Amino acid sequence: MRWSCGGCGLMAWTLPLEAGDAFAVTLDGLIRRGGGAGNCGQLRVHCGQDPDRQLVSERVARLHAACPLLSARLAGGLRGPRWWVPQQAAAPVWSGADAADSADAHMAQLDPSRGRNLCWSIEGRELILTWHHALCDARGAMALLTGLEQLGLDAWWQRSVTGCAQSAAERGRQARRAVDLLRPHRARRLWQAPGAGAWAPEPMQRCHVSLGGEGDAILAAGRRLVGRLAETPFLLACLAAALEDCTGVGGDFLFPLAVDLRTPAAPAPIANAHGFAFVAVDAGLATLSVESAARALKAQMRAWARADGERVLLASLSWFPRLPQALVRRELGLGGPGIAASCLVANTGLSRVPDRLAGATVTGIDHLLMVPARPGLAVLFRRDGRGLGFDVMASAAVHQQLPVSRVAAALQARLRACCETG
């Protein structure tokens, strides 16, 4: 961290991008070139009552004042992109877009180069937070929601990911190991969503499903099938089977997973504090046996953890600001095992936010993100007050050939079938 005038006479801190931040910026460029609004995410918090708009507005202003990083401007430089953090935070973005359109309208408003990293809104009984992934990941965004109730975001400048090597030499040694980790995936013929790579002018399509009490029985069936640490591999195996139900067997599935590296004592929740893992399912395996596919995924996740793969890839990503962007885009988009070349994005986990926000009871949280034109499809699993659920998103080009409602119905059918037979 160092002081600078930023060329405008105003004092500001400058912070280098962490590895996860740099990757988010590169992915932002890929999404924008594909016609999307950028690498944005959104949390739509469903409440039992109308949140207090005035109370939220006051707390958001206090939150931005306590954490100037939220209003930081992303700018380039000879040493790579850096955050320019103002000494005084700008006024927070407060949008009143109609709830039905807010997912796209809010995302289109974000621009880190202008310090517009967040957008807050209340629509009826929904409290909506839209953010740019260069600032933080989904866990960080949920920490911001918690910050509305507990304004304790101290040490916000300490963005280094716990466990990531600090010396360039050590990160270089770890980065070289990434080649061996990714090599098995390079020759795969990946399943692709129909329409992936194109971008129709219509907005992104989405479908949200909450399974309620049925979700507990489904997860219990997964544990019976696969054993301990079964949730993620079981859900991904069901997803692979559901997609083959929709389109037939068309290639292997490659799932990119974010691995949270935070510890309970981590001082800075507002960060891209996660490593990366890649696991795969061979074509047709999930259709033949969800159990076999889930066990294969579980074995790969254990092998990746033994190889410290999440930190190895993070070390590799730390070199992104020092490499030509063309090389990064090539790795991500031309057959490599990156986000843009993977068949879809998937995630699991518990949504960690307070039970009450701004005087209203929280009943559940829907997750949205801007999907790259390739893969063009994303499925995010979640657990919240409504139990197990998932959110399906697709670019308009993919949705025209594979409607999100069809994917959601097929996945729900697979989950129920495993519950009945498990």
C-alpha positions as CSV (number, residue, x, y, z in Angstrom):
1,M,0.0,0.0,0.0
2,R,1.3,3.5,-0.9
3,W,0.1,7.0,-1.2
4,S,-0.4,8.8,-4.5
5,C,-2.2,11.8,-5.9
6,G,-3.6,9.8,-8.8
7,G,-2.9,12.6,-11.2
8,C,-5.9,14.7,-10.0
9,G,-4.5,16.4,-6.9
10,L,-6.4,14.2,-4.5
11,M,-4.6,11.9,-2.1
12,A,-5.4,8.2,-2.5
13,W,-4.0,4.9,-1.5
14,T,-2.9,2.5,-4.2
15,L,-3.2,-1.2,-3.8
16,P,-2.0,-3.9,-6.3
17,L,-4.5,-6.5,-7.5
18,E,-4.4,-9.9,-5.8
19,A,-4.3,-13.0,-8.0
20,G,-8.1,-13.5,-7.8
21,D,-8.7,-9.8,-8.6
22,A,-6.5,-10.0,-11.7
23,F,-8.3,-13.1,-13.0
24,A,-11.7,-11.4,-12.4
25,V,-10.5,-8.4,-14.5
26,T,-9.4,-10.7,-17.3
27,L,-12.8,-12.5,-17.2
28,D,-14.5,-9.2,-17.3
29,G,-12.9,-8.4,-20.6
30,L,-14.0,-11.7,-22.0
31,I,-17.6,-11.2,-21.0
32,R,-17.7,-7.7,-22.4
33,R,-16.2,-8.8,-25.7
34,G,-19.0,-11.4,-25.8
35,G,-21.7,-8.8,-25.4
36,G,-22.3,-9.0,-21.7
37,A,-22.3,-6.3,-19.0
38,G,-19.0,-7.5,-17.4
39,N,-17.9,-9.8,-14.6
40,C,-20.8,-8.9,-12.2
41,G,-22.6,-10.8,-9.5
42,Q,-25.8,-10.2,-7.7
43,L,-27.4,-11.3,-4.4
44,R,-31.2,-10.9,-4.2
45,V,-32.1,-11.2,-0.5
46,H,-35.8,-12.2,0.0
47,C,-37.3,-10.8,3.2
48,G,-40.4,-11.6,5.2
49,Q,-41.2,-7.9,5.5
50,D,-40.3,-4.7,3.6
51,P,-36.8,-3.7,4.6
52,D,-36.6,-0.2,6.1
53,R,-35.3,1.9,3.1
54,Q,-34.1,4.8,5.2
55,L,-32.3,2.6,7.6
56,V,-30.6,0.7,4.7
57,S,-29.6,4.0,3.0
58,E,-28.0,5.3,6.2
59,R,-26.2,2.0,6.9
60,V,-24.9,1.8,3.3
61,A,-23.5,5.3,3.6
62,R,-21.7,4.4,6.8
63,L,-20.4,1.2,5.3
64,H,-18.9,3.1,2.3
65,A,-17.4,5.6,4.7
66,A,-15.9,2.8,6.9
67,C,-14.5,1.0,3.8
68,P,-13.2,3.4,1.1
69,L,-12.1,0.4,-1.0
70,L,-15.8,0.0,-2.0
71,S,-15.5,3.2,-3.9
72,A,-12.0,2.6,-5.3
73,R,-11.1,3.1,-9.0
74,L,-9.4,0.4,-11.0
75,A,-6.7,1.8,-13.2
76,G,-3.8,0.5,-15.3
77,G,-0.1,1.1,-14.8
78,L,3.4,0.0,-15.6
79,R,3.2,-2.5,-12.8
80,G,-0.2,-3.8,-13.8
81,P,-3.7,-2.8,-12.8
82,R,-4.1,-1.2,-9.3
83,W,-6.8,0.0,-7.0
84,W,-6.8,3.8,-6.4
85,V,-8.6,4.1,-3.0
86,P,-9.9,7.6,-2.2
87,Q,-9.2,9.2,1.1
88,Q,-12.9,10.0,1.3
89,A,-15.5,7.6,-0.1
90,A,-17.9,8.7,-2.8
91,A,-21.6,8.5,-2.2
92,P,-22.9,5.0,-2.7
93,V,-24.9,4.0,-5.7
94,W,-28.6,3.8,-4.9
95,S,-30.8,2.5,-7.7
96,G,-34.6,2.2,-8.0
97,A,-34.9,0.0,-11.0
98,D,-37.9,-2.2,-11.3
99,A,-37.2,-5.6,-9.7
100,A,-38.0,-7.5,-12.8
101,D,-35.3,-5.7,-14.7
102,S,-32.8,-5.0,-12.0
103,A,-30.6,-8.0,-12.6
104,D,-29.5,-6.6,-15.9
105,A,-30.0,-2.9,-15.3
106,H,-27.8,-2.9,-12.2
107,M,-25.1,-4.9,-13.7
108,A,-24.9,-2.5,-16.7
109,Q,-24.3,0.4,-14.2
110,L,-21.1,-1.1,-12.7
111,D,-17.7,0.2,-14.0
112,P,-14.6,-0.3,-11.7
113,S,-12.6,2.2,-13.8
114,R,-15.0,4.9,-12.5
115,G,-15.2,3.6,-9.0
116,R,-18.7,2.1,-9.5
117,N,-18.1,-1.3,-7.9
118,L,-21.4,-1.8,-6.0
119,C,-25.1,-1.1,-6.5
120,W,-27.7,-1.3,-3.7
121,S,-31.4,-1.4,-4.1
122,I,-34.7,-2.3,-2.4
123,E,-37.6,-3.6,-4.5
124,G,-40.6,-4.5,-2.4
125,R,-39.4,-7.3,0.0
126,E,-36.1,-7.8,-1.8
127,L,-32.8,-6.2,-0.8
128,I,-30.5,-6.4,-3.8
129,L,-26.7,-6.1,-3.8
130,T,-25.0,-6.1,-7.2
131,W,-21.2,-6.0,-7.3
132,H,-18.2,-6.4,-9.6
133,H,-16.1,-9.5,-9.1
134,A,-12.9,-7.5,-9.3
135,L,-13.7,-6.2,-5.9
136,C,-14.6,-9.4,-4.1
137,D,-16.1,-12.9,-4.5
138,A,-19.6,-14.0,-3.3
139,R,-18.4,-14.6,0.2
140,G,-17.1,-11.1,0.4
141,A,-20.4,-9.8,-1.0
142,M,-22.3,-11.7,1.8
143,A,-19.9,-10.1,4.3
144,L,-21.0,-6.7,3.0
145,L,-24.6,-7.7,3.7
146,T,-23.5,-8.7,7.2
147,G,-21.8,-5.3,7.4
148,L,-25.2,-3.6,7.2
149,E,-25.9,-5.0,10.7
150,Q,-22.3,-5.2,12.1
151,L,-20.2,-2.3,10.9
152,G,-16.9,-3.8,11.7
153,L,-14.9,-3.9,8.5
154,D,-11.6,-3.0,10.0
155,A,-8.3,-3.7,8.3
156,W,-10.0,-3.6,4.9
157,W,-6.7,-3.0,3.1
158,Q,-5.3,-6.4,4.0
159,R,-6.4,-8.2,0.9
160,S,-3.8,-10.9,0.7
161,V,-5.3,-14.4,0.6
162,T,-4.4,-16.5,3.6
163,G,-2.0,-19.3,2.7
164,C,-0.9,-17.8,-0.7
165,A,2.9,-17.6,-1.0
166,Q,4.2,-14.0,-0.6
167,S,7.6,-14.3,-2.3
168,A,7.8,-14.2,-6.1
169,A,10.2,-17.1,-6.1
170,E,7.9,-19.4,-4.2
171,R,4.9,-18.4,-6.3
172,G,7.0,-19.1,-9.4
173,R,7.8,-22.6,-8.2
174,Q,4.2,-23.3,-7.4
175,A,3.0,-21.9,-10.7
176,R,5.2,-24.3,-12.7
177,R,3.3,-27.2,-11.0
178,A,0.0,-25.9,-12.5
179,V,1.0,-27.3,-15.9
180,D,1.0,-30.9,-14.6
181,L,-2.3,-30.3,-12.8
182,L,-4.1,-29.0,-15.9
183,R,-2.5,-31.3,-18.5
184,P,-5.0,-34.2,-18.1
185,H,-7.9,-31.8,-19.1
186,R,-6.3,-30.3,-22.2
187,A,-7.2,-33.2,-24.5
188,R,-10.8,-33.5,-23.3
189,R,-13.6,-33.0,-25.8
190,L,-15.9,-30.9,-23.6
191,W,-19.7,-30.8,-23.6
192,Q,-20.9,-27.4,-24.8
193,A,-24.3,-25.9,-24.3
194,P,-26.1,-25.4,-27.6
195,G,-25.6,-21.8,-28.7
196,A,-22.5,-21.3,-26.6
197,G,-20.1,-18.7,-28.0
198,A,-22.9,-16.5,-29.5
199,W,-24.6,-13.7,-27.8
200,A,-28.1,-12.7,-28.7
201,P,-29.3,-9.1,-27.9
202,E,-32.0,-10.2,-25.4
203,P,-31.1,-10.1,-21.7
204,M,-29.7,-13.0,-19.8
205,Q,-32.3,-15.6,-18.7
206,R,-32.6,-17.1,-15.2
207,C,-34.6,-19.6,-13.2
208,H,-34.6,-20.0,-9.4
209,V,-35.6,-23.3,-7.6
210,S,-35.9,-23.8,-3.9
211,L,-36.5,-27.4,-2.8
212,G,-37.6,-26.7,0.8
213,G,-37.7,-29.7,3.2
214,E,-37.2,-32.0,0.2
215,G,-33.6,-30.8,0.0
216,D,-32.6,-32.4,3.3
217,A,-33.7,-35.8,2.1
218,I,-31.8,-35.2,-1.2
219,L,-28.6,-34.4,0.6
220,A,-29.1,-37.3,2.9
221,A,-29.4,-39.6,-0.1
222,G,-26.2,-38.2,-1.5
223,R,-24.4,-39.0,1.8
224,R,-25.7,-42.6,1.6
225,L,-24.5,-42.9,-2.0
226,V,-21.1,-41.3,-1.7
227,G,-20.2,-41.1,2.0
228,R,-18.7,-38.1,3.9
229,L,-17.8,-34.9,2.0
230,A,-20.4,-35.9,-0.6
231,E,-22.4,-32.7,-1.1
232,T,-20.5,-31.1,-3.9
233,P,-19.6,-34.2,-6.0
234,F,-23.1,-35.6,-5.6
235,L,-24.8,-32.4,-6.8
236,L,-22.4,-32.0,-9.7
237,A,-22.9,-35.6,-10.8
238,C,-26.7,-35.0,-10.8
239,L,-26.1,-31.8,-12.8
240,A,-24.0,-33.7,-15.4
241,A,-26.8,-36.3,-15.7
242,A,-29.5,-33.7,-16.1
243,L,-27.6,-31.9,-18.9
244,E,-27.2,-35.2,-20.7
245,D,-30.9,-35.8,-20.2
246,C,-31.5,-32.4,-22.0
247,T,-29.1,-32.7,-24.9
248,G,-27.7,-36.2,-25.0
249,V,-24.1,-37.4,-24.4
250,G,-22.0,-34.8,-26.1
251,G,-18.6,-34.7,-24.3
252,D,-16.9,-34.6,-21.0
253,F,-17.9,-32.1,-18.3
254,L,-15.3,-29.9,-16.7
255,F,-16.4,-28.1,-13.6
256,P,-14.4,-25.1,-12.3
257,L,-14.8,-24.8,-8.5
258,A,-13.9,-21.9,-6.2
259,V,-12.2,-23.1,-3.0
260,D,-12.6,-20.6,-0.1
261,L,-9.3,-20.0,1.5
262,R,-10.6,-17.8,4.4
263,T,-10.0,-18.9,8.0
264,P,-12.2,-17.9,10.9
265,A,-9.5,-15.4,12.0
266,A,-9.1,-13.9,8.5
267,P,-9.2,-10.1,8.9
268,A,-10.4,-9.0,5.5
269,P,-13.6,-10.5,4.1
270,I,-13.8,-8.0,1.2
271,A,-11.5,-9.9,-1.2
272,N,-11.3,-12.5,-3.9
273,A,-10.1,-14.9,-1.2
274,H,-10.4,-18.2,-3.0
275,G,-8.3,-20.7,-4.9
276,F,-9.5,-22.8,-7.9
277,A,-10.0,-26.5,-8.6
278,F,-11.0,-28.3,-11.7
279,V,-12.8,-31.7,-11.7
280,A,-14.2,-33.6,-14.6
281,V,-16.9,-36.2,-15.4
282,D,-16.4,-38.5,-18.4
283,A,-19.0,-38.4,-21.1
284,G,-22.0,-40.6,-20.3
285,L,-20.8,-41.6,-16.9
286,A,-23.4,-39.7,-14.9
287,T,-26.2,-40.9,-17.1
288,L,-25.0,-44.5,-16.5
289,S,-24.6,-44.0,-12.8
290,V,-24.8,-40.9,-10.7
291,E,-23.1,-42.7,-7.9
292,S,-20.1,-43.7,-10.0
293,A,-19.8,-40.1,-11.3
294,A,-20.0,-38.7,-7.8
295,R,-17.4,-41.0,-6.5
296,A,-15.1,-40.1,-9.3
297,L,-15.6,-36.4,-8.6
298,K,-14.9,-37.0,-4.9
299,A,-11.7,-38.8,-5.7
300,Q,-10.5,-36.0,-7.9
301,M,-11.3,-33.3,-5.3
302,R,-9.3,-35.3,-2.7
303,A,-6.4,-35.6,-5.2
304,W,-6.5,-31.9,-6.0
305,A,-6.4,-31.1,-2.2
306,R,-3.4,-33.4,-1.7
307,A,-1.6,-31.6,-4.5
308,D,-2.5,-28.3,-2.9
309,G,-4.0,-27.5,-6.3
310,E,-6.0,-24.5,-5.3
311,R,-2.9,-22.6,-4.1
312,V,-0.9,-23.8,-7.1
313,L,-3.4,-22.3,-9.5
314,L,-3.6,-19.1,-7.4
315,A,0.2,-18.8,-7.6
316,S,-0.1,-19.2,-11.3
317,L,-2.8,-16.5,-11.5
318,S,-0.6,-14.1,-9.5
319,W,1.5,-13.7,-12.7
320,F,-1.4,-12.4,-14.8
321,P,-0.6,-8.7,-14.3
322,R,2.9,-9.4,-15.6
323,L,1.8,-11.3,-18.7
324,P,0.4,-9.9,-21.9
325,Q,-3.4,-10.1,-21.8
326,A,-3.4,-12.0,-25.1
327,L,-1.7,-14.9,-23.5
328,V,-4.2,-15.0,-20.6
329,R,-7.2,-14.9,-23.1
330,R,-5.6,-17.7,-25.1
331,E,-5.4,-19.9,-22.0
332,L,-9.0,-19.2,-21.1
333,G,-10.6,-19.3,-24.4
334,L,-8.9,-21.6,-26.9
335,G,-9.5,-25.1,-25.6
336,G,-7.7,-24.6,-22.3
337,P,-9.4,-25.6,-19.0
338,G,-10.3,-22.1,-18.0
339,I,-13.7,-20.6,-17.2
340,A,-14.4,-19.5,-20.8
341,A,-13.7,-23.0,-22.2
342,S,-15.5,-25.0,-19.4
343,C,-18.9,-26.4,-20.0
344,L,-20.5,-24.4,-17.2
345,V,-19.8,-22.8,-13.8
346,A,-21.0,-24.5,-10.6
347,N,-20.8,-23.7,-6.9
348,T,-22.2,-25.1,-3.6
349,G,-22.3,-23.8,-0.1
350,L,-24.3,-22.2,2.7
351,S,-25.4,-18.5,2.2
352,R,-24.0,-16.9,5.3
353,V,-25.9,-13.7,6.2
354,P,-27.7,-12.5,9.3
355,D,-31.2,-13.8,10.0
356,R,-32.4,-10.2,9.9
357,L,-31.4,-7.2,7.7
358,A,-32.7,-3.7,8.2
359,G,-35.5,-4.8,10.5
360,A,-36.7,-7.6,8.1
361,T,-36.4,-11.3,8.4
362,V,-34.3,-13.0,5.7
363,T,-36.0,-16.0,4.1
364,G,-33.6,-16.8,1.3
365,I,-31.0,-15.5,-1.2
366,D,-31.0,-15.9,-5.0
367,H,-27.6,-15.8,-6.7
368,L,-27.1,-14.2,-10.1
369,L,-24.0,-13.6,-12.3
370,M,-23.2,-12.4,-15.7
371,V,-22.5,-15.5,-17.8
372,P,-19.7,-15.4,-20.4
373,A,-20.8,-16.2,-23.9
374,R,-18.8,-19.3,-23.6
375,P,-19.9,-21.4,-21.7
376,G,-23.1,-19.4,-21.8
377,L,-24.6,-21.4,-19.0
378,A,-24.2,-21.4,-15.2
379,V,-25.8,-23.4,-12.4
380,L,-25.2,-22.2,-8.8
381,F,-26.2,-24.5,-6.0
382,R,-27.1,-22.8,-2.6
383,R,-28.4,-23.5,0.8
384,D,-30.3,-20.9,2.8
385,G,-33.4,-20.4,4.9
386,R,-35.5,-22.1,2.2
387,G,-33.2,-25.2,2.3
388,L,-31.3,-26.6,-0.8
389,G,-31.9,-24.7,-4.0
390,F,-30.2,-23.8,-7.2
391,D,-30.1,-20.9,-9.7
392,V,-29.8,-21.5,-13.5
393,M,-28.6,-18.7,-15.8
394,A,-28.0,-18.7,-19.5
395,S,-27.1,-16.2,-22.2
396,A,-30.1,-15.5,-24.5
397,A,-28.3,-17.5,-27.3
398,V,-28.1,-20.6,-25.2
399,H,-31.6,-20.1,-23.7
400,Q,-33.1,-20.1,-27.2
401,Q,-32.0,-23.7,-27.7
402,L,-31.8,-24.9,-24.2
403,P,-34.3,-23.0,-22.0
404,V,-33.3,-22.5,-18.4
405,S,-36.6,-23.9,-17.2
406,R,-35.8,-27.2,-19.0
407,V,-32.4,-27.4,-17.3
408,A,-34.0,-26.7,-13.9
409,A,-36.7,-29.3,-14.4
410,A,-34.2,-32.0,-15.5
411,L,-31.9,-31.3,-12.6
412,Q,-34.9,-31.4,-10.1
413,A,-36.0,-34.7,-11.6
414,R,-32.5,-36.2,-11.2
415,L,-32.2,-35.0,-7.6
416,R,-35.6,-36.5,-6.7
417,A,-34.8,-39.8,-8.5
418,C,-31.6,-40.2,-6.4
419,C,-33.6,-39.4,-3.3
420,E,-36.1,-42.1,-4.1
421,T,-33.5,-44.8,-5.0
422,G,-30.8,-43.7,-2.5
